[in-house]
Amino acid sequence: MKVIFTPQFKLWLKNYPKADQIKIGLFVEHVKQFGLNNLQGRNKSSDNVPTDDPNWLQKVKYAQAYRLWHYHIGIPDYAGEFGDMASEYILHYQRFDDEIVIVDMSAYPPFELPSIDRLI
């Protein structure tokens, strides 16, 4: 599977701590070799919005329209069981048939979708 970074994310990545860059790099290498199978962290479609969210429908439609997914990247650390490990930071990406485009990283909670200007 092909992995692409948006130009903006590439700029941000250069300023992340080295340990964070390594974790993102390991995710990228895994996806290139094995796709999105057997990942250590939790990997979910971003349209799985809590139903009590006041903007539930708007967020679901937005996530579906832009094919948004997110991955618990293990920053600063993981908690949980392999394949469903959660972390404070999540990596946001757009998922297409044979590629993903990494667009943002944010703290969680609260769960926020990346803004339109960060997407392709």
Phi and psi in degrees as GROMACS dihedral restraints (atoms count N, CA, C in turn):
[ dihedral_restraints ]
;  ai    aj    ak    al  type     phi  dphi    fc
    3     4     5     6     1   -85.4    20    10
    4     5     6     7     1   142.2    20    10
    6     7     8     9     1  -123.6    20    10
    7     8     9    10     1   127.3    20    10
    9    10    11    12     1  -124.1    20    10
   10    11    12    13     1   146.8    20    10
   12    13    14    15     1  -108.6    20    10
   13    14    15    16     1   140.8    20    10
   15    16    17    18     1   -67.2    20    10
   16    17    18    19     1   154.6    20    10
   18    19    20    21     1   -55.8    20    10
   19    20    21    22     1   -39.4    20    10
   21    22    23    24     1   -64.9    20    10
   22    23    24    25     1   -43.0    20    10
   24    25    26    27     1   -65.5    20    10
   25    26    27    28     1   -36.3    20    10
   27    28    29    30     1   -57.7    20    10
   28    29    30    31     1   -41.2    20    10
   30    31    32    33     1   -64.8    20    10
   31    32    33    34     1   -45.1    20    10
   33    34    35    36     1   -63.6    20    10
   34    35    36    37     1   -41.5    20    10
   36    37    38    39     1   -56.9    20    10
   37    38    39    40     1   -37.5    20    10
   39    40    41    42     1   -61.0    20    10
   40    41    42    43     1   -26.4    20    10
   42    43    44    45     1   -98.0    20    10
   43    44    45    46     1    -2.4    20    10
   45    46    47    48     1   -72.3    20    10
   46    47    48    49     1   153.8    20    10
   48    49    50    51     1   -56.6    20    10
   49    50    51    52     1   148.6    20    10
   51    52    53    54     1   -54.5    20    10
   52    53    54    55     1   -42.1    20    10
   54    55    56    57     1   -60.5    20    10
   55    56    57    58     1   -37.7    20    10
   57    58    59    60     1   -69.9    20    10
   58    59    60    61     1   -40.7    20    10
   60    61    62    63     1   -59.1    20    10
   61    62    63    64     1   -40.2    20    10
   63    64    65    66     1   -64.2    20    10
   64    65    66    67     1   -44.5    20    10
   66    67    68    69     1   -63.6    20    10
   67    68    69    70     1   -40.0    20    10
   69    70    71    72     1   -66.5    20    10
   70    71    72    73     1   -41.7    20    10
   72    73    74    75     1   -61.1    20    10
   73    74    75    76     1   -40.1    20    10
   75    76    77    78     1   -64.8    20    10
   76    77    78    79     1   -39.3    20    10
   78    79    80    81     1   -61.6    20    10
   79    80    81    82     1   -46.8    20    10
   81    82    83    84     1   -59.4    20    10
   82    83    84    85     1   -47.0    20    10
   84    85    86    87     1   -63.3    20    10
   85    86    87    88     1   -40.2    20    10
   87    88    89    90     1   -60.9    20    10
   88    89    90    91     1   -47.8    20    10
   90    91    92    93     1   -63.9    20    10
   91    92    93    94     1   -39.8    20    10
   93    94    95    96     1   -61.7    20    10
   94    95    96    97     1   -39.6    20    10
   96    97    98    99     1   -84.5    20    10
   97    98    99   100     1   -41.2    20    10
   99   100   101   102     1  -121.6    20    10
  100   101   102   103     1     1.9    20    10
  102   103   104   105     1    71.6    20    10
  103   104   105   106     1  -152.3    20    10
  105   106   107   108     1   -96.3    20    10
  106   107   108   109     1    21.2    20    10
  108   109   110   111     1   -91.8    20    10
  109   110   111   112     1   147.3    20    10
  111   112   113   114     1    56.8    20    10
  112   113   114   115     1    37.6    20    10
  114   115   116   117     1   -75.5    20    10
  115   116   117   118     1   149.5    20    10
  117   118   119   120     1   -68.0    20    10
  118   119   120   121     1   -44.3    20    10
  120   121   122   123     1   -92.6    20    10
  121   122   123   124     1   172.3    20    10
  123   124   125   126     1   -70.5    20    10
  124   125   126   127     1   132.2    20    10
  126   127   128   129     1  -129.3    20    10
  127   128   129   130     1   117.7    20    10
  129   130   131   132     1  -138.9    20    10
  130   131   132   133     1   151.2    20    10
  132   133   134   135     1   -66.4    20    10
  133   134   135   136     1   137.3    20    10
  135   136   137   138     1   -78.6    20    10
  136   137   138   139     1     0.5    20    10
  138   139   140   141     1   -84.0    20    10
  139   140   141   142     1     3.2    20    10
  141   142   143   144     1   -86.4    20    10
  142   143   144   145     1    65.6    20    10
  144   145   146   147     1   -87.2    20    10
  145   146   147   148     1   137.8    20    10
  147   148   149   150     1   -54.5    20    10
  148   149   150   151     1   133.7    20    10
  150   151   152   153     1   -68.2    20    10
  151   152   153   154     1   -14.6    20    10
  153   154   155   156     1   -88.7    20    10
  154   155   156   157     1     1.6    20    10
  156   157   158   159     1   -68.1    20    10
  157   158   159   160     1   128.7    20    10
  159   160   161   162     1   -62.6    20    10
  160   161   162   163     1   -22.2    20    10
  162   163   164   165     1  -108.8    20    10
  163   164   165   166     1    31.3    20    10
  165   166   167   168     1   -51.5    20    10
  166   167   168   169     1   -57.3    20    10
  168   169   170   171     1   -62.6    20    10
  169   170   171   172     1   -42.7    20    10
  171   172   173   174     1   -60.2    20    10
  172   173   174   175     1   -45.0    20    10
  174   175   176   177     1   -67.5    20    10
  175   176   177   178     1   -41.0    20    10
  177   178   179   180     1   -61.3    20    10
  178   179   180   181     1   -48.1    20    10
  180   181   182   183     1   -62.9    20    10
  181   182   183   184     1   -41.0    20    10
  183   184   185   186     1   -62.3    20    10
  184   185   186   187     1   -48.4    20    10
  186   187   188   189     1   -62.2    20    10
  187   188   189   190     1   -39.9    20    10
  189   190   191   192     1   -70.3    20    10
  190   191   192   193     1   -42.4    20    10
  192   193   194   195     1   -61.5    20    10
  193   194   195   196     1   -36.8    20    10
  195   196   197   198     1  -103.5    20    10
  196   197   198   199     1     9.4    20    10
  198   199   200   201     1    54.9    20    10
  199   200   201   202     1    46.6    20    10
  201   202   203   204     1   -84.1    20    10
  202   203   204   205     1   135.9    20    10
  204   205   206   207     1  -133.4    20    10
  205   206   207   208     1   166.0    20    10
  207   208   209   210     1  -144.7    20    10
  208   209   210   211     1   150.9    20    10
  210   211   212   213     1  -129.7    20    10
  211   212   213   214     1   130.7    20    10
  213   214   215   216     1   -74.9    20    10
  214   215   216   217     1   108.9    20    10
  216   217   218   219     1   -85.0    20    10
  217   218   219   220     1   -10.0    20    10
  219   220   221   222     1    89.0    20    10
  220   221   222   223     1    21.1    20    10
  222   223   224   225     1  -107.4    20    10
  223   224   225   226     1   124.4    20    10
  225   226   227   228     1   -76.9    20    10
  226   227   228   229     1   -28.6    20    10
  228   229   230   231     1  -147.6    20    10
  229   230   231   232     1   166.7    20    10
  231   232   233   234     1   -97.0    20    10
  232   233   234   235     1   153.4    20    10
  234   235   236   237     1  -138.1    20    10
  235   236   237   238     1   140.9    20    10
  237   238   239   240     1   115.3    20    10
  238   239   240   241     1  -164.0    20    10
  240   241   242   243     1  -101.8    20    10
  241   242   243   244     1   151.2    20    10
  243   244   245   246     1   -50.9    20    10
  244   245   246   247     1   134.4    20    10
  246   247   248   249     1    91.4    20    10
  247   248   249   250     1   -17.7    20    10
  249   250   251   252     1  -139.0    20    10
  250   251   252   253     1    27.0    20    10
  252   253   254   255     1   -73.1    20    10
  253   254   255   256     1   139.3    20    10
  255   256   257   258     1  -110.9    20    10
  256   257   258   259     1   156.3    20    10
  258   259   260   261     1  -146.2    20    10
  259   260   261   262     1   167.8    20    10
  261   262   263   264     1   -66.3    20    10
  262   263   264   265     1   -33.6    20    10
  264   265   266   267     1  -108.8    20    10
  265   266   267   268     1   142.1    20    10
  267   268   269   270     1  -123.3    20    10
  268   269   270   271     1   145.8    20    10
  270   271   272   273     1   -98.9    20    10
  271   272   273   274     1   124.5    20    10
  273   274   275   276     1   -96.2    20    10
  274   275   276   277     1   136.8    20    10
  276   277   278   279     1  -148.1    20    10
  277   278   279   280     1   160.1    20    10
  279   280   281   282     1   -99.5    20    10
  280   281   282   283     1   131.0    20    10
  282   283   284   285     1  -107.6    20    10
  283   284   285   286     1   122.5    20    10
  285   286   287   288     1  -118.1    20    10
  286   287   288   289     1   179.9    20    10
  288   289   290   291     1   -56.4    20    10
  289   290   291   292     1   -50.0    20    10
  291   292   293   294     1  -124.5    20    10
  292   293   294   295     1    16.9    20    10
  294   295   296   297     1  -155.9    20    10
  295   296   297   298     1   158.7    20    10
  297   298   299   300     1  -124.4    20    10
  298   299   300   301     1   152.3    20    10
  300   301   302   303     1  -122.0    20    10
  301   302   303   304     1   114.1    20    10
  303   304   305   306     1   -79.5    20    10
  304   305   306   307     1   125.2    20    10
  306   307   308   309     1  -118.0    20    10
  307   308   309   310     1   -23.1    20    10
  309   310   311   312     1  -169.0    20    10
  310   311   312   313     1   165.3    20    10
  312   313   314   315     1  -140.0    20    10
  313   314   315   316     1   137.5    20    10
  315   316   317   318     1  -147.4    20    10
  316   317   318   319     1   160.8    20    10
  318   319   320   321     1   -74.2    20    10
  319   320   321   322     1   152.4    20    10
  321   322   323   324     1  -145.6    20    10
  322   323   324   325     1   131.5    20    10
  324   325   326   327     1   -78.7    20    10
  325   326   327   328     1   170.8    20    10
  327   328   329   330     1   -77.0    20    10
  328   329   330   331     1   156.6    20    10
  330   331   332   333     1   -82.1    20    10
  331   332   333   334     1   117.2    20    10
  333   334   335   336     1  -124.1    20    10
  334   335   336   337     1   136.2    20    10
  336   337   338   339     1   -80.6    20    10
  337   338   339   340     1   148.2    20    10
  339   340   341   342     1   -65.1    20    10
  340   341   342   343     1   145.4    20    10
  342   343   344   345     1   -72.0    20    10
  343   344   345   346     1   159.4    20    10
  345   346   347   348     1   -57.2    20    10
  346   347   348   349     1   -33.6    20    10
  348   349   350   351     1   -70.7    20    10
  349   350   351   352     1    -9.6    20    10
  351   352   353   354     1   -96.9    20    10
  352   353   354   355     1    -4.8    20    10
  354   355   356   357     1   -97.3    20    10
  355   356   357   358     1   166.5    20    10
